[in-house]
Amino acid sequence: MIPTRGETAPAPNFKAVLYGIVLTALARASLVLAVCIIMDASGGQGLGPSLRTAVLAFGLLGGAALGRGWRAERVSEPDQASRFYAVALVNYFICYAALLAGSLLSAGEN
């Protein structure tokens, strides 16, 4: 439904927003893990270094997004802050997925 003049679009509820964030995080984490596996196959170093690099990179990106969200919240820009918080959540989810894959990999080697 497209809002007409004088009407505002209904705001999505919390579950819908969280569902979108989770789907985005799952898709991006799957893509990152696939890239790590491809790098392992082409480089021959093993999957561990690629996963550690992904954890470090996306952890730093998540921290940067969280900091920008805090700054946006301090200057009273809640829409921009919520976008940065969502980006931080997605990046931290990718970190956790890479950590889980690394721990499963190390448990399988023992």
C-alpha positions as CSV (number, residue, x, y, z in Angstrom):
1,M,0.0,0.0,0.0
2,I,1.5,3.3,-1.1
3,P,0.7,6.2,1.3
4,T,-1.2,9.1,-0.2
5,R,-0.8,12.7,0.6
6,G,-1.0,13.3,4.3
7,E,-0.6,9.7,5.2
8,T,2.5,8.0,6.5
9,A,3.7,4.5,5.8
10,P,3.1,2.1,8.6
11,A,6.3,1.3,10.5
12,P,7.5,-2.3,10.4
13,N,7.2,-4.1,13.6
14,F,10.2,-5.4,15.6
15,K,9.8,-9.0,14.5
16,A,9.9,-8.0,10.8
17,V,13.0,-5.9,11.2
18,L,14.7,-8.6,13.2
19,Y,13.8,-11.2,10.7
20,G,15.3,-9.1,7.9
21,I,18.5,-8.6,9.8
22,V,18.8,-12.4,10.5
23,L,18.2,-13.3,6.9
24,T,20.8,-10.8,5.7
25,A,23.2,-12.1,8.3
26,L,22.7,-15.7,7.3
27,A,23.2,-14.9,3.6
28,R,26.3,-12.9,4.2
29,A,27.8,-15.3,6.7
30,S,27.2,-18.1,4.1
31,L,28.9,-16.1,1.5
32,V,31.9,-15.3,3.7
33,L,32.3,-19.0,4.7
34,A,32.1,-20.0,1.0
35,V,34.8,-17.5,0.1
36,C,37.0,-18.8,2.9
37,I,36.5,-22.4,1.6
38,I,37.4,-21.2,-1.9
39,M,40.5,-19.4,-0.6
40,D,41.5,-22.6,1.2
41,A,41.1,-24.7,-1.9
42,S,43.1,-22.3,-4.1
43,G,45.8,-21.4,-1.5
44,G,46.4,-24.7,0.3
45,Q,47.1,-23.0,3.6
46,G,44.2,-24.5,5.4
47,L,40.9,-23.1,6.4
48,G,42.0,-21.8,9.8
49,P,43.9,-18.6,8.7
50,S,41.0,-17.6,6.4
51,L,38.5,-17.9,9.2
52,R,40.6,-16.0,11.6
53,T,41.1,-13.2,9.1
54,A,37.3,-13.1,8.5
55,V,36.7,-12.9,12.3
56,L,39.2,-10.1,12.7
57,A,37.9,-8.1,9.6
58,F,34.2,-8.4,10.4
59,G,34.8,-7.8,14.1
60,L,36.5,-4.5,13.3
61,L,33.8,-3.6,10.9
62,G,31.2,-4.3,13.5
63,G,33.0,-2.2,16.1
64,A,33.2,0.7,13.7
65,A,29.5,0.4,12.8
66,L,28.6,0.3,16.5
67,G,30.7,3.4,17.2
68,R,29.1,5.3,14.4
69,G,25.7,4.2,15.7
70,W,26.5,5.6,19.1
71,R,27.7,8.9,17.6
72,A,24.5,9.1,15.5
73,E,22.4,8.5,18.6
74,R,24.2,11.2,20.5
75,V,23.4,13.8,17.8
76,S,19.7,12.6,17.8
77,E,19.6,10.8,14.5
78,P,17.8,7.6,15.5
79,D,17.1,6.4,11.9
80,Q,20.8,6.5,11.0
81,A,21.8,5.0,14.4
82,S,19.4,2.1,13.9
83,R,20.9,1.4,10.5
84,F,24.4,1.3,12.0
85,Y,23.2,-1.0,14.8
86,A,21.8,-3.4,12.2
87,V,25.1,-3.4,10.3
88,A,27.0,-4.1,13.5
89,L,24.7,-7.0,14.2
90,V,25.2,-8.5,10.8
91,N,29.0,-8.1,11.1
92,Y,29.1,-9.7,14.5
93,F,26.9,-12.6,13.3
94,I,29.4,-13.2,10.6
95,C,32.2,-13.2,13.2
96,Y,30.3,-15.8,15.3
97,A,29.6,-18.0,12.3
98,A,33.3,-17.9,11.4
99,L,34.3,-18.7,15.0
100,L,31.8,-21.6,15.1
101,A,33.2,-22.9,11.8
102,G,36.7,-22.7,13.1
103,S,35.8,-24.5,16.4
104,L,34.0,-27.2,14.4
105,L,37.1,-27.5,12.2
106,S,39.5,-27.8,15.1
107,A,37.2,-30.3,16.9
108,G,37.1,-32.4,13.7
109,E,40.8,-32.5,13.4
110,N,41.3,-33.9,17.0
